[in-house]
Amino acid sequence: MEMLALLIPVSLFLGGVGLVAFLWTLRHRQYDDPDGDAHRILGDDWDDHPKP
């Protein structure tokens, strides 16, 4: 039982940290263009060699 007294607050704290991180990513518009990355991966507008 003593272990539960430690694990429950720790798990609630880590869940809160995860929620705050998720809300931060929403606030900073990390999910605005989910289709753009898929189209950029499939596009042929890139070269095999990096530009100097």
C-alpha positions in Angstrom: 0.0 0.0 0.0 2.9 2.4 0.6 3.9 2.0 -3.0 0.5 3.1 -4.2 0.8 6.2 -2.1 3.9 7.1 -4.2 2.8 5.8 -7.6 -0.6 7.5 -7.8 0.7 11.1 -7.3 3.6 10.4 -9.7 1.3 9.1 -12.4 -1.0 12.0 -12.0 1.9 14.4 -12.2 3.2 12.7 -15.4 -0.2 12.8 -16.9 -0.5 16.5 -16.2 2.9 17.1 -17.8 1.7 15.2 -20.9 -1.5 17.2 -21.0 0.4 20.5 -20.7 2.8 19.4 -23.5 -0.1 18.5 -25.7 -1.8 21.8 -25.1 1.4 23.6 -25.8 1.7 21.9 -29.2 -1.9 22.9 -30.0 -1.2 26.5 -29.0 1.9 26.7 -31.1 0.1 25.3 -34.2 2.0 22.1 -34.6 -1.0 20.3 -36.2 -2.1 22.9 -38.7 -0.9 21.1 -41.9 -1.1 17.3 -41.5 -1.6 16.7 -45.2 1.4 18.9 -46.2 4.0 16.5 -45.0 2.4 13.5 -46.8 2.4 15.5 -50.1 6.0 16.6 -49.6 7.2 13.1 -49.0 5.6 11.9 -52.3 6.6 14.8 -54.4 9.3 14.7 -57.0 10.5 18.2 -56.5 13.7 17.4 -54.7 17.2 16.6 -55.8 19.5 13.8 -54.9 22.3 16.2 -54.0 22.0 19.0 -51.4 22.4 22.5 -52.7 25.8 24.2 -51.9 
